[in-house]
Amino acid sequence: MPHNPIVQPHVAAAQVENADLRTRLRALADEVAEDAGFYVVELHVRGQKGSRIIEVFVDGDEGIGTDDLASVSRSLGFLLDTEGVVSGKYFLNVSSPGADRPLVLLRQYPKHIGRSLKVTTEASDEPMVHTGTLTAVHDDAFDLDINGETERIAFADVTDARVQLPW
């Protein structure tokens, strides 16, 4: 792709601005979630200055309810407005990570013991897919029961892990 001196600085500046904004948003979201007894799984910022969409996925070790999500959303929205973190209009969406979202934090695994997981790993040159029941979680790995055999999978080897719904 040829270098376009007009477009490139603008794009680079927007990327830096979004990274700085994401860092500030993440710190505030982590603080609000932790104060409420929960944790932030992921945070995404889309759009441009004046029309941002901020998505915050929050969970708890025992799950999270709609009232909890509403409370976190109100608290986070209040902080964003009072501290002027986001300039211009924005849309804040605080939700739990749905069943279709991947497990991205080690902290998410224990509450899924007994559920079926589909896990993709890349310990070698080619990705491997493992589907089985999560039976145990360790500091650096977890166990899947695959057709009666226990397979230990290191968290470091996981590229994608999702709960498999029974339907």
N, C-alpha and C positions, 0 to 999 in steps of 0.2 A: 504494500500500500504506500503510495507516495506521501511524502511529508507535506502537510498543508499548514503553513505557519499561521494562518488566520484561525483555523478551527482548533488546532492542537492546544494552544495555551488556554482557550476557553474551556475545553473539555477537561484538561488537567486541573484547572482551577476549580471546576465543579466537583471533580472527584475528591480533591483535597477538602473542599467545604463539606461534602457529604460524609467523609471519613471523620472529620472533626465533630460534626453534628451527631453522628452515630455514637461516637465515644462519649459525648456529653449526655445523650439520651440514655445510653446503656447504664451509665453511672447512676442517673436519677431513677431509672426503672429498677435497677438492682436494689437501691435503697428503699424504695416504696414497697417492692415485693417482699424484701426481707423483713421490714417493719410489720408487715401483715402476716408473716409466717410462711411465705412462699418463696419461689425463686424464678428468675427469668431463664427460659430455655433458649429463646432466640429473639432477635430484634431486627426488623428490616425497615429501611427508609427508602421510599421511592418518590419520584416526582422531582420538581424543581422548586426553588425558592418561591413562596407564595401559593404553592399548591402541593404541599407534601402529604404523603400518606405514610403514617408511622404504624407499623404492626408490631405488637409486643405479645409474645407467647409466654404465658405464665403457668406454672404448675406447682403442685405441692407433693410432699412425700406421701400423703394420704389422699391425693387428688385435690380438686378445687371446684367450687360450685359457682353458679352464676352470680349469686350475691357477692361472693368474694371477688370475682372478676370485676363487677361493677364498682366495688369499693376501691380496688387497685386503680381502675380507670379514672375514677373521680380524683383520687389523690394525685396520680401522675399528671392528669390534665391540669389540675390546680398548680402544681409545681412548674409545669411547662409555661403556663400563662404568667405566673407571678415572677418567674425568673427570666422571662423573655428568651427562652432557649431557641424557639422556632420563630423566625421572622415571617410575617404574613400568615395567610390561612393554612391550616393543616387539618387532617382527619386522623384521629387517634383510634386505633382498633386494638383493644386488649382482649385476648381470648386464650383459651387453653389450647395446647397442641392437640389437634384432633387425631383420631386413629390413623388417618392417612399420612400424618407427619412422621418423619423418621425420629428415632431415639437418638439424641445428639449428646446428651450428658450422661455420665456414669450414674448420676443420682436418679435417673429415670428408670433404670432397670429393676431395682428391687420390687417395686409395686406391680411389676408385670410377671412375677414368678407364678408359674402355673398356666401362663398363656402361651400360645403358639407365636413364634417369631420367624420371620424370613430375614436372614442375615447374609449380606454379601461381604466377602473378605478378599483381601489381596495380599496374602502372606507370601505368595510366590509370584510368578510372572503373569498368571492368568487369574481373573476373578473367579471365585467359587461361591455358589449359593448354598446355604444350609437352611433347612426348614425343620423346626422341632419345637418342643416345649421347653421354655426356660425353667430350669430346676434350681439353680443356685447362682449367686453373684459373689464374686471375690474382689479383692482390691484391684487386680489388673486383668481379670478375665471373668467369663461366665460359662455356665454349663448348659448345654442343650441336650435334651433327650431326643435322639433321632432314631426312631424305630427300635426303641429299647436299649440303644447304646448311648452312653454319655460322651459327648464331645466337648472339650474345653476350648473356648475361643478367646484369644487375647483381644482386649479392647483396642489395642494399637493396630490390629489387623482389620478391623471393621471399617468398611467404607459406607455401608448403609444397613440399618436395622429397623424393621417395622413390625408392629404387632399385626398378626393376621386375624382378621375378623372371621367369625364362624359362618357367615353367610356368603 
